[in-house]
């Protein structure tokens, strides 16, 4: 699955993990954005994804920005 650019810096995302748990992280040197951490998988097993497709889908999910009409100013 193709990953969208990082929502914070526009950098490239990368799917990482092992056979059990996956996460996505930004590859930009100065950006620490990630979704689905596995650095302490024993303490927080629910912070990772069991499928790489789920990790990618979470990374690619974007909430639409609200638009304002400028009324009431």
C-alpha angles and dihedrals in degrees: 000000000000117000125224118232118275109282090222106043106006092243126141120277125220130201112225137170140086136274092293109034134031138186139173124232135181113251095209112118094228099039124083099185116142140149123211107024120208101178090111103022094161094057096038111023092156092064093077136061125247092214130042089224090059091050091050093047091052091049092048094048111108128183112225114249115244115242121215124209093212092242118144096033 
